[in-house]
């Protein structure tokens, strides 16, 4: 029923295609929830666009995200298309994010990045009383899983360096200034975990799955496979798998995914869609409106009539079980997600206390305002 020939459902699988036949396969897709906080434009000229990225939004289409991405929203709501990504922030990290409008500008700033001329300053709120003196962490970082987006300190990892300075302490948590000298995946978060001061609400590196010390000093006591399983199970028990950018169908598929899951640091090359300004991973080559059919195998007890009926728009029921004005949903009887009921995450679950405060190059400097949770007198 998903395959249509000249806009009619394909009923005969032995049919031979002729010249000018039009074959269509359309499947809807479900995206994890994100915050409703708007993307604020900090600066724009003929060369660059600089925005203040909200937490929970990935930079570009990646994993289960397409529409709920910075690139897509800038193209759709602000008419900013064919942007070049200069750097990336983790999905759960907020703050200064830069895009180049031309390939020439992108190349120029990329050169500054390679020559270590780009200064980056972050601010975060961490568990406990962080040391008053400057702390330098140079532990190498290894990617454990691209699919789940997990890294850890390991001698076999890539070399990196982060400088930390405490700004304030409120008796239970500290606000820390972070100056990464390299740009490894999850570098700040992993280094803070290693130091024993993980970010207060980090949905990966401040979890029980890392053991009683929560990964302090690299003390995990689990294999990588055991760690990933424990992390997924912990989020599954809390009904918060979407925080990892995962769905049940992702966990049922075998092996590592081609995409990069929830990490905002995906390094695969991307092509920009000139129509909507979004980018698709080159390796995927999937139609923007399609999904993996293998994730929802055809059941023998589902008829074409049921599929046709499932394509009709039906009202979404409200909490009282009555149909109301909550909005229209397209239901697909073949879709696992359509049959799965999940609670909406709270606004707290969609925010992590890590913020890119300032980016400075040889000929530019962009800053965002200090987030509310980083104020000295802030209390949870």
N, C-alpha and C positions, 0 to 999 in steps of 0.2 A: 504493500500500500504506500510505501514511501517512494517507490520508483514509479514514475509516470512517463508514458510515451505519448507525445503530442497532447499533453495535459490530461490523459486518461490513465487510470490505474492499469499496470501491467498484469494481466490475468494469465497470459500464455507465455511461459518462460522459453518456449521453442521458437518464438517469433524472430524473424530475420530483419535486422534494421536496414532501411533503404536510405538513399540520399535525401537530405533535408529533413529526416526524422529528428524530432527534438526530444532528448532524453533528460529528465530532471529527477534529482534525488534531493529532497528537502527534509531536514530534521531540525527541530528546535533544540536549544541548548540551555542549560541552567548555569547561572554564574553565582559564585558565593556572594553573600551580602557585603556591602561596604558602607562606610559612613556617608551621611548626606551633606557633610561639610563641603562647601564649594571650593573650587580651585581658584586661589587668589593670584592674579598676575602682579608681580612685583616690579617688573620692568619689561619694556618692549621697544625695539628699534628695528632698523632695516637688517640688522645682523643676527640678533638673538631675541629669545623670549625667556624670561625668568619667572618661575611661578613658586608659590608656597604650597607644596604638595601636602594634602591631608594624609593622615595615617590610614592604613588598610587598602589604599589604592596602588596597584602595581604601575610601573612607569609605562610599559607597553604590553600589548596582548601576549599572554604567556600562560601556559597551563590551561586552567578552566576560565581564565579571564579574557574578555575581548572588549565588550562595551564599557565595562567598569574599569577603565584604564585611563591614565593621564593623557596619553597620545590621542585616544579615541574621543575623549570628552573635549579636548582642546580643538580637535577638528570639527566636531559636531556643534558645540555650543559657542565657540569663538572664531570659527572659520580659519583656524591656524592649521594648514595642511603641509604635508611633505617636510615635517620638521626632522632635524638630525639630532639624535641623542648624543649628548656630550659626556654625560656621566649618568649613573643610576643610583637610586636609593632603594633600600629594601622596601618591600611592600608595606611593612608596618612602621617604617621610619617616615617622619614628616620633615618639612622644611624646604630649603632652597634647592631648586632643580632647574638646570639650564638646558635650553635647546638652541641649536643653530638653525638659521633659516636657509643657509646655503652651504654647499659642500666645501667651498673655499674657507668659510669661517670655521666650519667643523674641523678642517684639516689644521688650521692655524692654532686652535685651542687644544686639539689633540697633541700637537707638538709640545705645547706648554706642559701638558700632563706627563708626557714621556720624559721631559727634562726636569720633572719635579718642581715646576714653577707655580703650580696651582696649590694654594693653601686652603685647607678645609678645616672648619671648626664646627664641632657638634656640642650639644649639651644633653645631659641625660639625668635621670633620677635613679639611684642605685640603692640596693639593700644595705643597711648598716652604716657605720661611721667610716667613711673613706679616709685614708691618711691625709694629713694636712700638707705634707711635702709633695713635690712633684713625683709622680710615678711613671716610669718608662717600662712598657712591656714589649718584648721582642720575640715572643714565642711564635714559632712557625704554625701555620694553620692548614689543615687538610680538609677537603670536602668529603663528608661521609655519604651524603645522598643528595643528588640534584633534584630528585622527585619530591622529597619531603622538604628539602632546603635546610640541611643540617651540616654544620662543620664542627671541628674540634681541634684543640692543640695537639700536634703530633710532630715528632722529629722529622718525619718524611714529608711534612707539609711545606708550603711556600713561605719564604722569609717575609717578615713584616714588622712594623714598629708603630706603636701608639703612645702618645704622651697624655697623661691624665693630671688634672689639677682640680682639687676640691674647691667649690664655690661657696657651699653652705651645708649645714647639717641641722636637722630639726628634731633630733632625738631618736629618730628611727630610720631615716633615710637621708642620703646625701645627694646634692646636686653637683655633678662633675662636668668639667669642661674637657672635651676630648679632641686631640689633634692627631689624626691618623697621617703618618708619613708615607704609607703605602695604601693601596686600595683593594685589599683582599675581601672576599665574600664574608659578610657578617663579622668583619675584623673587630670592631669596637665591642660588639656583644660578646664575642668569644673571649676576648682578652679580659673583659670585666668579669665574666664567669670564672675564668682561670684565677683571677686575683681574689675571688671569694666575695665579690660585690656585683652580682648580676643585676641587670635592669629590673626594677621593681615588678613590672608586669610583662616581662618578656615571655611570650607564649611558647618559646622553644628552650631557651637557655636558663630559665628559672623554674624548672619543672622537677617533680619528684622522680621522674624517670632517670635522672642523672645520678641518683643515689643520695645518701644522707647528707653528703657535702655539696650536693648540687653541682658537681664538676669542678669544685675548687682544687687548684693545683693539678688539674688533669686527672684527678682521682675519680674514675667512673665505675670501675669494677664490672664492666659489661663489654661484650663484643659489640662491634658496630651493628650487627643484625639484631642483637638483643636490645640495644639502645633504641633503635628505630621502632621496633615492635612495642617497646614500653612507652615511647612517646605517643605513638598512634593510639594505643589502648587508653592512655590517660586522657587524651582529647576525646576519644570515642565515648568514654564513660561520662565525660562532662558535656556530651553532645556539642562539641566545639570543633569538629573536624574541619569546618569551613575556615577556621583561623589558620590552619595549615594550607589552605587552598586546595584541600582534597575532598573527594566524595567517595562514597562506598564503592562506586564502579572503578575508581582509580586504584583502590586497594585490592580489588579482585583481579586486576590485570597483573600478569606476571612480568617480572623484570623491571628495570629502570625505564622510566618514561622518556620519550624523545624530548619532551619539553622540560622546563626547569622548575615546575611546581610553583611554590610561593615566593621564591627568591626574586628580589628586584635586581639582582646582580647577574641576570642571565647574560652570557657573553656571546651567544650565537648571533650570527649575522641576521639582519631583518630587512625585508623589503617594505617600502611604504606604499600603501594603497592610495592612489591619487584621488579616489572618490571620497573617502571618508577620513583620510589622514591617519588611519591606523596602520600598523605594520603586522605582517604575518611572518612567522619563522620560516625561513627558506626550506628547512628540512621537512616541514610538515606538508606543504603543498596541498592543504585541505581547502575546500571551498569554504568561504567565510561563514556561510549559513549551515554548514553540515557538521555532523559529529561522527564519532566512530560507531558504525553499525554493530561491530562486534561486541560492543559493550551491552547491547540490548538484543540478544538473538531472537529471531522470529519464533513465536510459540505456535504450535499447530492448532491450538484452540482459539486463535484470534482470527476472525474473518475480515474480509475487505470491508464489509458493512460496518463492523466495529471500528475499523481504522478510519473510515470516512466520518463516522459519528464522532470519533475522538478528535478530528480536526476542527470540529465546530467550536466556537467560542462559548464557554460556559461561565456563569457567574461564580466568583470565589465566595465560599461561605464565610460568615463572620464567626466570632467566638461563641455566639449563642446557637450556632448551627443553622441560622437563617441566612438565606442569600440576601446580600445587600450591596452597597456601593463601594465595596473594598477594591474593586477593580476586576478586569477581565483576565482570564488565564487561558492559555491554549493547552489542552490536555492531550497526551499521547499515550495510548494504552501499552505501547511497547517500551515506554521510557521508565527506567527504574526510579529516577528522581521524581517523576510525577506521582509515583505511588508512595514516596517517602515523606513522612511528616516530620519537620524539624522546627524547633523553637527558634525565634529570631534572637540573634546575639544582642546583648545590651551594648549601649554606646561605649561602656568601659572596656568591653572585650575587643573593640575595634580600634583601640588606641594603645600605642606603646610609647613609653616615656623616653624616646630618643629623637632628637630634632637636629637637622642640619641648619645651623645658625648663620654661617657665613662662608662664602666662596670668593676667593681673591686670586686674580691672575696678574700678569705683568701690566695689563692695561684696563683692568676692570675689577670691581668689588661689589658684591651683592649680599645684602643682609635681610633677614626676616626678624620679626619681633620675638622676644623671649616668650615661650609658651607659659600658660597659667601655672602648670604643674611644676615649673622650674623656679617659681618665686620663693624667696627665702622663708616666708611665713606660711607657705602652703601646707595644708594638712588634708589627708585623704578622708 
